[in-house]
Amino acid sequence: ARQYFAEAEDSSLQRWLKLSEDNLRLAFRDDPLASSINAGLQRVLLSAGRSEEALICAERCRAQSLSYLLSEKTKAAPSLVHLSLPQIFDIAKSQDAAILYYSIVDTNTLSIWVISSGGNMAGHVQKTLSCGCAAPDLSSFVRLVRGEGEGQVAASDLASHFTEDGHDRGSHLDRKRDKGKLKQRLTQCYSEFIAPVAHLIRNEPHLLVVPDRELWMLPFPSFRLPDNSYLIEHHTVRSTPSLLFLSQTGPRAKRAGGYVTSQRDQSQSALIVGVSQFPEEAQLANLPHVEAECLSASDICRQCRIKTTLLLDHDATKDQFKLAPKATRVIHMGTHGMLDSSCLVLAGTGDSSSLSAAEIYKLNLLADTVVLSACDTGRGQVSADGVIGLGRAFLAAGTPLLMATLWKVSDSATRHFMHDFYDAWLSVGLPQHEAMQRAMCNMIKERSHCDTMGEFTCHPIYWSPFCLIGNVV
């Protein structure tokens, strides 16, 4: 059986390599036959006790199309690059983080590998998902956590939590919510996805999560422990589409002359873009806190002697954004995010105001970090390649580290979060994942900040939509 699946996998990969367009490569990897071959080979290897080979097999097809796009940026001939186990261990050491690698091997079976920050295989767990008897399978459970399950009251819907009175950064909202039920679901998430390997990461301050498919839609930092603390209070948390992505965009890629680095301007500069006022015909709520957020970020940058280009409201047009320097330490974008059309809304009207994922793919972004301070920027179509949406477009355009959001975010709470993040990162000098941890923990502990509906922002609905994806450079 192992030889059969291995030969089928090799044949499948060779056919995939001949495809000429990204959408065709994505569709091929999501074809049930192609995905079942890789999952079948993993199952055979795991049943034979060869868990390390199964990890290599899982990584072999993870975010493959994104890696192909990155190789095209270098003008190098695309090829099937497969990481060896020693290379995977080296990545864990270079990232100074414990890697939690997830693979959905069938509908209700999950494999979790843990590679220590010291570059060793800490352990492997394969478990049958129970989902607290709340849902029949993983996909249903994730929808239930997000409040998207059939018959689920919109009360716990992370994607429609705020009202227009609360100034979200999305397009339409629902006032109803049940925060207690969300906390219960986050406790179930910890039980399912972290507890089985908790003993392996107890002494690891930094976690690097490689989610699989629907797991991308879960807010790992807010998984709730039995003592009612959150995962982010014990570890920093960031994710990556694949381990190969880290290899392509990390420090070694710099030394190898990769596109992500050799062209990157190492001067201290920043691009801050914010839109708070929208024309009536756009039918979008104004975002009164975006201007203060962008001015705060700009002030912090300048205090740190970072040359800053600030584009606010009528200056924040698509043309101005495309003309602005992209070889910066950070690009910050505060505005409305549109999930259905996969775009960010800039100044202007109609198509001239929409910066689409398709346009972003064509850019050559050389910023160390891109922050998308808008709704739903980490959402999209879930696939074998990760999440197909705005976030992937920025990663494919050259961004090694991206901050995105998993649901609609509060305008006022986001302003507080971003101030704390930039202060910890640029003023204090913490790396981005530690800065995000500090900003989240500040909101957990600080009860003086209220959103515009008079609610305290210590609840995870306010701070845990933010996620870091990629390399800390």
C-alpha positions as CSV (number, residue, x, y, z in Angstrom):
1,A,0.0,0.0,0.0
2,R,2.8,2.4,0.8
3,Q,4.5,1.9,-2.6
4,Y,1.1,2.4,-4.3
5,F,0.4,5.7,-2.6
6,A,4.0,6.9,-3.0
7,E,3.9,6.3,-6.7
8,A,0.5,7.9,-7.0
9,E,1.7,10.9,-5.0
10,D,4.8,11.4,-7.3
11,S,2.6,11.1,-10.4
12,S,0.1,13.6,-9.0
13,L,2.9,16.1,-8.2
14,Q,4.4,15.8,-11.6
15,R,1.0,16.6,-13.2
16,W,0.5,19.5,-10.9
17,L,3.9,21.0,-11.9
18,K,2.8,21.2,-15.5
19,L,-0.1,23.4,-14.8
20,S,0.4,27.0,-16.0
21,E,-1.9,29.1,-13.8
22,D,-2.4,29.6,-10.0
23,N,-6.1,28.9,-10.1
24,L,-5.5,25.6,-11.9
25,R,-2.8,24.6,-9.4
26,L,-5.2,25.4,-6.5
27,A,-8.0,23.5,-8.0
28,F,-5.8,20.4,-8.7
29,R,-4.6,20.3,-5.1
30,D,-8.2,20.6,-3.8
31,D,-9.4,17.8,-6.0
32,P,-10.7,15.0,-3.8
33,L,-8.6,12.4,-5.6
34,A,-5.3,14.4,-5.2
35,S,-6.0,15.2,-1.5
36,S,-7.0,11.6,-0.7
37,I,-3.7,10.3,-2.2
38,N,-1.6,12.5,0.2
39,A,-3.8,11.7,3.2
40,G,-3.8,8.0,2.3
41,L,0.0,8.0,2.2
42,Q,0.1,9.7,5.6
43,R,-2.3,7.1,7.1
44,V,-0.2,4.2,5.8
45,L,3.0,5.7,7.2
46,L,1.4,6.5,10.5
47,S,0.0,3.0,10.8
48,A,3.5,1.6,10.2
49,G,4.9,3.8,13.0
50,R,6.8,6.1,10.6
51,S,5.5,9.4,12.0
52,E,8.5,11.4,10.9
53,E,8.1,10.3,7.3
54,A,4.4,11.1,7.6
55,L,5.3,14.7,8.6
56,I,7.5,15.1,5.5
57,C,4.6,13.7,3.4
58,A,2.2,16.3,4.9
59,E,4.6,19.2,4.4
60,R,5.3,18.0,0.8
61,C,1.9,19.3,-0.4
62,R,1.2,22.1,2.1
63,A,0.8,25.6,0.5
64,Q,2.5,24.2,-2.6
65,S,0.9,26.8,-5.0
66,L,2.0,29.7,-2.8
67,S,5.6,28.4,-2.8
68,Y,5.4,28.1,-6.6
69,L,4.3,31.8,-6.8
70,L,7.2,32.8,-4.6
71,S,9.7,30.9,-6.8
72,E,8.3,32.8,-9.8
73,K,9.1,36.1,-8.2
74,T,12.8,35.1,-8.3
75,K,12.6,34.2,-12.0
76,A,13.9,30.8,-11.0
77,A,12.6,27.7,-12.7
78,P,9.8,26.4,-10.5
79,S,10.5,23.0,-9.0
80,L,9.2,20.6,-6.4
81,V,11.2,21.5,-3.3
82,H,10.8,19.0,-0.5
83,L,12.2,19.6,3.0
84,S,14.1,16.9,4.7
85,L,13.7,16.2,8.4
86,P,17.1,17.8,9.3
87,Q,15.9,20.9,7.4
88,I,12.7,21.0,9.3
89,F,14.6,20.8,12.6
90,D,16.9,23.6,11.4
91,I,13.8,25.8,10.7
92,A,12.5,25.2,14.3
93,K,15.9,26.3,15.7
94,S,16.2,29.3,13.4
95,Q,12.7,30.4,14.3
96,D,13.4,29.8,18.1
97,A,9.9,28.4,18.4
98,A,8.2,25.0,18.9
99,I,6.4,24.0,15.8
100,L,2.9,22.6,16.1
101,Y,2.2,20.9,12.8
102,Y,-1.5,19.9,12.2
103,S,-2.7,17.5,9.5
104,I,-6.4,16.4,9.0
105,V,-5.8,12.8,7.8
106,D,-9.6,12.1,7.6
107,T,-12.9,13.6,8.6
108,N,-12.5,13.1,12.3
109,T,-8.8,12.2,12.7
110,L,-6.1,14.7,13.4
111,S,-2.3,14.3,13.5
112,I,-0.2,16.8,15.6
113,W,3.6,16.8,15.4
114,V,5.6,18.9,17.8
115,I,9.2,19.9,16.9
116,S,11.0,21.6,19.8
117,S,12.7,25.0,19.5
118,G,15.9,23.1,20.0
119,G,15.4,21.3,16.7
120,N,14.2,17.9,17.9
121,M,11.1,15.8,17.4
122,A,9.3,16.3,20.7
123,G,6.5,14.0,19.8
124,H,3.5,13.0,17.7
125,V,-0.1,12.6,18.6
126,Q,-2.9,11.2,16.5
127,K,-6.4,11.6,17.9
128,T,-10.0,11.2,17.1
129,L,-11.8,14.4,17.4
130,S,-14.7,14.5,19.8
131,C,-15.4,18.2,19.5
132,G,-17.1,17.9,22.9
133,C,-20.0,16.1,21.2
134,A,-20.9,19.5,19.9
135,A,-20.6,18.7,16.2
136,P,-20.3,15.7,14.0
137,D,-17.0,16.6,12.4
138,L,-14.2,19.1,12.4
139,S,-15.6,21.4,9.7
140,S,-18.9,21.6,11.6
141,F,-17.1,22.2,14.9
142,V,-15.1,25.1,13.4
143,R,-18.3,26.6,12.0
144,L,-20.0,26.2,15.4
145,V,-17.1,28.0,17.2
146,R,-17.4,30.8,14.7
147,G,-21.2,30.9,15.1
148,E,-21.7,29.8,11.5
149,G,-23.3,26.4,12.2
150,E,-26.8,25.7,10.9
151,G,-29.4,26.8,13.5
152,Q,-26.7,28.5,15.6
153,V,-27.9,31.7,17.2
154,A,-26.1,34.7,15.6
155,A,-25.2,35.5,19.2
156,S,-21.8,33.8,19.1
157,D,-21.0,34.7,15.5
158,L,-17.5,36.0,15.4
159,A,-18.0,37.3,11.9
160,S,-21.0,39.5,12.8
161,H,-20.5,40.6,16.3
162,F,-20.5,44.4,16.2
163,T,-23.2,46.8,15.0
164,E,-22.8,49.8,12.8
165,D,-23.2,51.8,16.0
166,G,-20.0,50.0,17.1
167,H,-18.1,51.0,14.0
168,D,-16.8,47.7,12.7
169,R,-14.3,47.6,9.8
170,G,-16.5,45.3,7.6
171,S,-19.6,45.8,5.6
172,H,-22.6,44.5,7.5
173,L,-23.2,43.4,11.1
174,D,-25.6,41.9,13.7
175,R,-26.1,43.3,17.2
176,K,-26.9,39.9,18.8
177,R,-24.2,38.0,20.6
178,D,-23.5,35.5,23.4
179,K,-20.0,35.9,24.7
180,G,-20.3,33.2,27.3
181,K,-21.0,30.6,24.7
182,L,-17.8,31.7,22.8
183,K,-15.7,31.2,25.9
184,Q,-17.1,27.7,26.3
185,R,-16.2,26.9,22.6
186,L,-12.7,28.3,23.2
187,T,-12.3,25.9,26.1
188,Q,-13.3,23.1,23.8
189,C,-10.7,24.2,21.3
190,Y,-7.9,24.0,23.8
191,S,-9.1,20.5,24.8
192,E,-9.1,19.3,21.2
193,F,-6.1,21.0,19.7
194,I,-3.6,21.9,22.4
195,A,-4.2,19.7,25.5
196,P,-3.0,16.5,23.8
197,V,0.4,18.1,23.3
198,A,0.4,20.5,26.2
199,H,3.1,18.5,28.0
200,L,5.4,18.8,25.0
201,I,5.2,22.6,24.9
202,R,5.1,23.4,28.6
203,N,8.5,25.0,28.6
204,E,8.3,26.6,25.1
205,P,7.7,30.4,25.2
206,H,7.1,30.6,21.4
207,L,4.7,28.6,19.3
208,L,4.7,28.4,15.5
209,V,1.4,26.8,14.3
210,V,1.1,25.1,10.9
211,P,-2.7,24.8,10.6
212,D,-4.5,22.5,8.1
213,R,-7.6,23.7,6.2
214,E,-10.4,24.7,8.5
215,L,-8.0,25.1,11.5
216,W,-6.9,28.4,9.9
217,M,-10.3,29.9,10.9
218,L,-9.7,29.3,14.7
219,P,-8.1,31.9,17.0
220,F,-5.4,29.9,18.6
221,P,-4.2,32.7,20.9
222,S,-7.6,32.8,22.7
223,F,-7.9,29.0,23.3
224,R,-8.9,28.8,26.9
225,L,-7.1,26.7,29.5
226,P,-8.8,24.8,32.4
227,D,-7.7,27.6,34.7
228,N,-9.5,30.2,32.5
229,S,-6.3,31.7,31.2
230,Y,-5.7,32.0,27.5
231,L,-3.0,30.4,25.4
232,I,-1.4,33.8,24.5
233,E,-0.8,34.4,28.3
234,H,1.6,31.4,28.3
235,H,3.1,31.5,24.7
236,T,3.5,33.8,21.8
237,V,1.5,32.4,18.8
238,R,2.0,32.8,15.1
239,S,1.3,30.6,12.1
240,T,2.7,29.8,8.7
241,P,1.2,28.3,5.5
242,S,4.1,25.8,5.4
243,L,7.6,25.3,6.7
244,L,8.9,25.8,3.2
245,F,7.4,29.3,3.2
246,L,9.6,30.1,6.2
247,S,12.6,28.7,4.3
248,Q,11.8,30.8,1.3
249,T,11.3,34.1,3.2
250,G,13.6,33.8,6.2
251,P,17.2,34.9,6.9
252,R,18.7,32.1,4.9
253,A,16.8,33.3,1.9
254,K,18.5,36.6,2.4
255,R,21.9,35.1,2.3
256,A,21.0,33.1,-0.7
257,G,19.9,36.3,-2.6
258,G,16.1,35.4,-2.5
259,Y,13.7,38.0,-3.8
260,V,12.3,38.7,-0.4
261,T,15.6,40.0,0.8
262,S,18.2,40.9,-1.8
263,Q,16.0,43.8,-3.1
264,R,14.8,44.8,0.3
265,D,15.7,48.4,1.3
266,Q,17.2,48.1,4.8
267,S,16.6,51.8,5.5
268,Q,14.2,52.6,8.3
269,S,10.9,53.6,6.7
270,A,7.2,53.0,7.1
271,L,4.1,53.5,5.0
272,I,0.9,54.2,7.0
273,V,-2.4,54.2,5.1
274,G,-5.8,55.0,6.6
275,V,-9.3,55.7,5.4
276,S,-11.9,56.9,7.9
277,Q,-14.4,58.7,5.7
278,F,-16.4,57.0,3.0
279,P,-18.7,58.4,0.3
280,E,-22.4,57.9,0.9
281,E,-22.8,55.8,-2.3
282,A,-20.3,53.3,-0.8
283,Q,-22.8,52.4,1.9
284,L,-20.0,51.9,4.4
285,A,-19.9,53.3,7.9
286,N,-17.3,55.8,8.7
287,L,-14.4,54.7,11.0
288,P,-13.7,57.5,13.4
289,H,-10.9,55.7,15.2
290,V,-8.8,54.9,12.1
291,E,-7.3,58.4,11.9
292,A,-6.1,58.3,15.5
293,E,-4.8,54.8,15.0
294,C,-2.7,55.8,12.0
295,L,-1.5,59.0,13.6
296,S,-0.4,57.0,16.7
297,A,1.5,54.5,14.6
298,S,3.1,57.3,12.6
299,D,4.1,59.1,15.8
300,I,5.7,56.0,17.2
301,C,7.6,55.4,13.9
302,R,8.9,58.9,13.9
303,Q,9.9,58.8,17.5
304,C,12.0,55.8,16.6
305,R,13.6,57.7,13.7
306,I,11.7,55.7,11.1
307,K,11.0,57.8,8.0
308,T,7.2,57.7,7.6
309,T,4.9,58.2,4.6
310,L,1.4,58.9,5.9
311,L,-1.6,58.7,3.5
312,L,-4.9,59.6,5.2
313,D,-8.4,59.8,3.7
314,H,-8.4,61.7,0.4
315,D,-4.6,61.1,0.1
316,A,-5.1,57.3,0.5
317,T,-6.0,56.6,-3.1
318,K,-5.0,53.4,-4.9
319,D,-2.7,55.3,-7.2
320,Q,-0.9,56.9,-4.3
321,F,-0.5,53.6,-2.6
322,K,1.0,52.0,-5.7
323,L,3.4,55.0,-6.1
324,A,4.5,54.9,-2.4
325,P,7.8,53.1,-1.5
326,K,7.2,49.5,-0.7
327,A,10.7,48.6,0.6
328,T,9.8,49.6,4.2
329,R,10.0,48.2,7.6
330,V,6.2,48.2,7.8
331,I,3.1,48.9,5.7
332,H,0.0,49.6,7.8
333,M,-3.4,49.8,6.3
334,G,-6.5,50.8,8.3
335,T,-9.8,50.8,6.5
336,H,-12.7,48.6,5.6
337,G,-12.0,45.0,4.5
338,M,-14.5,43.4,2.1
339,L,-14.7,39.6,2.4
340,D,-17.0,38.9,-0.5
341,S,-15.0,40.9,-3.0
342,S,-11.6,40.2,-1.4
343,C,-10.4,43.8,-1.3
344,L,-9.5,46.8,0.8
345,V,-11.4,50.0,0.4
346,L,-9.2,53.1,-0.3
347,A,-10.2,56.7,-1.1
348,G,-12.3,57.3,-4.1
349,T,-15.5,55.8,-5.6
350,G,-16.3,52.6,-7.4
351,D,-13.6,50.4,-8.7
352,S,-11.0,53.1,-8.2
353,S,-11.4,52.8,-4.4
354,S,-11.0,49.0,-4.3
355,L,-7.5,47.4,-3.9
356,S,-8.3,43.8,-4.8
357,A,-6.4,40.6,-4.1
358,A,-5.7,40.3,-7.9
359,E,-4.0,43.7,-7.9
360,I,-2.0,42.9,-4.8
361,Y,-0.6,39.7,-6.3
362,K,1.0,41.9,-9.0
363,L,2.9,44.1,-6.6
364,N,6.4,43.6,-5.4
365,L,6.1,44.2,-1.7
366,L,9.5,44.4,0.1
367,A,8.2,45.4,3.5
368,D,9.3,43.4,6.5
369,T,5.8,43.4,8.0
370,V,2.4,44.3,6.6
371,V,-0.5,45.0,9.0
372,L,-4.0,44.8,7.6
373,S,-6.1,46.6,10.2
374,A,-9.4,45.8,8.7
375,C,-12.1,43.2,8.9
376,D,-11.8,39.7,7.7
377,T,-8.4,40.1,6.1
378,G,-7.3,36.6,7.2
379,R,-10.5,35.0,5.8
380,G,-11.3,33.5,2.5
381,Q,-11.7,30.2,0.8
382,V,-10.1,27.4,2.9
383,S,-8.0,25.1,0.8
384,A,-5.0,22.8,0.8
385,D,-2.9,25.9,0.1
386,G,-4.2,27.6,3.2
387,V,-6.7,30.5,3.0
388,I,-7.3,32.0,-0.5
389,G,-8.0,35.7,0.1
390,L,-6.3,39.0,0.8
391,G,-3.8,37.5,3.2
392,R,-2.4,35.1,0.7
393,A,-2.2,37.9,-1.9
394,F,0.1,39.9,0.3
395,L,2.3,36.8,1.2
396,A,2.6,36.0,-2.5
397,A,3.5,39.6,-3.3
398,G,6.6,39.4,-1.1
399,T,5.5,39.9,2.5
400,P,7.4,37.7,4.9
401,L,5.2,38.6,7.9
402,L,1.5,39.6,7.8
403,M,-0.9,40.6,10.5
404,A,-4.5,39.8,9.5
405,T,-7.9,39.4,11.1
406,L,-10.2,36.4,11.4
407,W,-13.5,38.3,11.8
408,K,-15.0,41.8,11.9
409,V,-13.1,44.0,14.4
410,S,-14.2,46.8,16.6
411,D,-13.0,50.2,15.3
412,S,-12.2,51.6,18.8
413,A,-10.7,48.3,20.3
414,T,-8.5,48.0,17.2
415,R,-7.1,51.4,17.8
416,H,-6.1,50.5,21.3
417,F,-4.6,47.2,20.2
418,M,-2.6,48.7,17.4
419,H,-1.1,51.4,19.7
420,D,0.0,48.8,22.2
421,F,1.4,46.6,19.4
422,Y,3.5,49.4,17.8
423,D,4.7,50.7,21.1
424,A,5.9,47.2,22.2
425,W,7.5,46.5,18.8
426,L,9.1,49.7,17.8
427,S,9.5,51.7,21.0
428,V,10.3,48.8,23.4
429,G,12.1,46.8,20.7
430,L,10.3,43.5,21.1
431,P,10.0,41.2,18.0
432,Q,6.6,41.3,16.4
433,H,5.2,38.1,17.9
434,E,6.1,39.2,21.4
435,A,4.7,42.6,20.7
436,M,1.4,41.0,19.7
437,Q,1.4,38.9,22.8
438,R,1.9,42.1,25.0
439,A,-0.9,43.9,23.2
440,M,-3.3,41.0,23.7
441,C,-2.3,40.5,27.3
442,N,-2.8,44.3,27.9
443,M,-6.3,44.0,26.6
444,I,-7.0,40.9,28.7
445,K,-5.9,42.6,31.9
446,E,-6.9,46.2,31.2
447,R,-10.6,47.0,32.0
448,S,-10.4,50.7,31.4
449,H,-10.8,50.6,27.7
450,C,-14.4,50.4,26.4
451,D,-15.6,50.2,22.9
452,T,-18.2,52.6,21.6
453,M,-21.0,50.4,22.9
454,G,-19.6,50.7,26.4
455,E,-18.3,47.2,26.6
456,F,-14.9,46.3,28.1
457,T,-12.4,45.1,25.5
458,C,-10.9,42.4,27.7
459,H,-13.1,39.8,26.1
460,P,-11.4,37.7,23.3
461,I,-13.9,38.9,20.7
462,Y,-12.0,42.2,20.7
463,W,-8.3,41.1,20.8
464,S,-8.1,37.6,19.4
465,P,-9.2,38.2,15.7
466,F,-5.6,39.4,15.1
467,C,-3.2,36.8,13.8
468,L,0.5,36.8,12.7
469,I,1.4,34.8,9.7
470,G,5.0,34.1,8.5
471,N,8.6,35.0,9.4
472,V,9.8,37.4,12.1
473,V,12.6,39.2,10.2
